Amino acid sequence: MSTLIAVTYPTEQKAQEVLAELRKLQSQYLIDLEDAVYVTKDAQGKTKLHQSVDLTQAGAVNGAFWGLLIGLLITLPFPFMAPLAWVGIAAAGAGIGAASGAILGKASDLGIDDKFMHDLTANMTPGTSTLFFLARSVTFDRVEPDLAKFGGQLLYTNLNSEAEAKLRKQLTSST
């Protein structure tokens, strides 16, 4: 089961710093992040989700690759075609693939539900941030001290009550 944790920070930049730390911990194989998003609220009260993975861009790149490959495969049975026609068909395939991949990437919502994050952060104070991260696996005894040095207030978690109390205590003891 994946672990979902949301922590609120007093500044917008703090969530970015913690996300960078989580990525460092992931490179050390101490946490396996499935998704990470931080939410900020501006002075006008508008919240913004900052996704750690741009699915639109990833979909476009993936779609371009497959479109190019399919375009090249279509031209193989026609060796008499001029090389420029091959390039044109392959480029058209890449373009169509990139466009459709971008649309599918933008439409897909993997990981943490956006509505859930908007609902949970509706009462955020302007100028603050909340970091949501979903982890497939976590080595808590090694990760908690690194998270605790940033402080913050635990907003949500699906941990058991004992683990939640321990994390809450570590977060508040550093502030």
Order of alpha helices (4+ residues) and beta strands (2+ residues): beta-alpha-beta-beta-alpha-alpha-alpha-beta-alpha-beta-alpha
